[in-house]
Structure formats: structure tokens, C-alpha cells
Amino acid sequence: MGQLADAYADLDPGAFDLGFFEDGVQVRRSLAACWDVSFERAAPVRPFRRPKGGKSFAGWYFCATTGEHIGYESWLERDRLILLDADLQVTGVGSQPFWLHWHDGQRRRRHAPDYFVRFSACFSIPGFV
């Protein structure tokens, strides 16, 4: 596990780009240029997987926090949405709001995170000031 954790330890945050939709147009920017983007309001960058005849449990969850439906691809994701919706520190949630692009030293990679979660400004980690 230590080797896996160390594999990306020396990567510069500037080595990451985000691809997302802004006003219906697909854009790509460096991670550093995206701090002011409202990813909780961004459209999903890919369709939700719903294999025909498969054992997928994709659907839409109505999130009271956002007042909108948020997509999920499994019961685990749905259950996480329910917990996030009940958390008073959560102010926004977006499903698959961007592609994270990077180069691992051998090839280009990309990943669409399941969720982006925005916490209130008063969010703090217990034990930290």
C-alpha cells in the first residue's frame, strides 16, 4: 500500500486539468484555474451507466439540500447521497461534474469522480482549528 500511496506523491497540482461544461460548452482548464467554479451546479460530463439487462441500480435521488435530482449508479452511491443530504455542513452536491486529466509518467489518464461536495464555510475537521 505504501508504494501505491507514494506513486503520485511528487505530482504537482499544476499537472492536473479539469474538463467540464460551462454554459453548455465543454471547457478544459488547469486545476489551479478552477477554484471559483461551482461544480455542484455543473452538468455531468458523461451519461450514467445503465447496462441493459445488467445488475445496475442507477437512478435519480431528489436532494433536499440542492432542490434538484442528482444521478447515482449504484445503491452505495445513493446511500452516500442520502447521508450527504442529511449533513448540515453540505451546501451543494454535483454528480460527475468534471473529468480529472493527468499524465502518470507513462500515459495520459482521466477519471470522472462520482461526486463533488461543497461544504459550508464553517466546516472544520474535529481536532483542527
Disulfide bonds with the S-S distance in Angstrom:
none
